[in-house]
Amino acid sequence: ELADIHLIYGESRGNAREAVRRYQGRFPDRRLPSVKMFLNIHRRLRETGKLLPDRRERGSQRPDRILNTEEVVLDAVYENPSICIRRLSGRFDVSLWTIWRTLHEQLLYPYHVQRVQALRPTDFVPRRAFCEW
């Protein structure tokens, strides 16, 4: 659809309002883009050579509030590495997703420690085979 929008914009010699009318006539079953959409697609194609925006350009930067929360969360994890992400979420009143994303960006991966009650002499061979796999 983006290519069709730009093609019709070119056929209309850069007149966005005329392009909207032509687009509606040629594609009556499609959703009608706004005048601004025609202008933005042409500008993006002229500036970047791409119809789709770069992922890096989408949206805005994270608000300071979230950045401050991320610092506090990382400090709490540094103080107590075994803390549960649900407790962090409740303590700082942020979503589990924000906690999870913050940890992953720092290459930290939450997990639950599994305690082993006892190791037997017969456990050595299978454990070593698993480690060398």
N, C-alpha and C positions, 0 to 999 in steps of 0.2 A: 504494500500500500504506500509506503514511503516513496518508492521509486515513481509510482503513478502520480503522487502528489507533486513531486518535483517536476516530472514531465509536463503536467498540465500547467504548472506555474510558468515553465519556460514557454509553452504554447501561448500563454496569455501575456507574454512579453513583460513579465515581472509585475503584473497587476494582480494582487492577491485577491481582491474582491471578484474580479472576473474569473480567476482560477477557481474560486469556491463555486461559482455558478456553473462553470464547465464540469467540474468534478461531480457536482450533484446530478447534472444531466447525463454524464457518461456512466456513473456508478450509483444508480438510485437505491440499490439495496445495501450499500455500505453506509457506515456512520459518517456523517458529514464533518470534516475537520474545520476548525476555525480559521479565520484569516491569519491569526497569529501563528498557527501551526505551519501554514505555507511559508511564512516569512522565516520562522525558526529553522525549518528543514533546509531552506535555501542557504541561510547564513551558515549553518553547521557544515553543509557540504562544501561551501566556498572556503571556510576557514580550516576545516580538518580533512576534507576529502572523504568523509564518512557520513553515511546516513544515520547510523545509530550513535548515540552519545557514548563516550568512554565511560567505563564503570567508575573510574576515579573521579569523574566530574559530576556524577549523580549525587544529589542530596547535598547537605551541608555537613560541616565538621561537627563532631560531637560537642554538645553544650558543656560549659565549664562544670555544671552541676554533676554530670556523669563522670567527667575526668576526675573531679575531687572524690567522688564515690569510689572510683577505681583505685585511687591511691590508698584510701582507707581500707578497702577490701584486701589489697595486696599486703598492707601492713599487718592486718589481722591474720592473714594466712602465714606470713613470715613468723609472727609470734607463736602461732599454734598451727603447724602444718597438718594436723589431724582433724581440724575443724570441718564440720559438715557444711556443704554449700547451702543446705536449707537453713541452718542456723545463721549463716552469713546473710542470707536473703532476709530473714526475719529481723536480724539485728539492725541492718542498715536500710530496711524497707525498700529494697529493690527486687526486681524479678530474678528468678533463678537463671534465666537466659543471660541477664547482664553479668551475673557472677560467673557463669560458665564461660562466656565470651572473654571476660577480663582475664580469667586464668589461662585460657587457651592462647591468648595473644602473648602471654609471658611464657609460653611453652610449659605451663603447669597443667596437669591432668588429674582431676579429682578421682579418687578411688577409695574403696573400703578395704582395709587390711583384713586378711583372712588368717586367723591364728590357727596354727596346727597344734593339736593336743600333744602328739608325741610322734617322733620319728623312730621307725624300727630299722634294724639292720637290713631288712629286705627292701626298704624304700630307696636305698642308695643307687642301685642299678637303674631303675626306671627314671629316677630324677636326673641322673647324669645323662641318660639317653635323651631325655626331653631337652636338657640344656644344650646338648651338642647337635640337636636336630637342625 
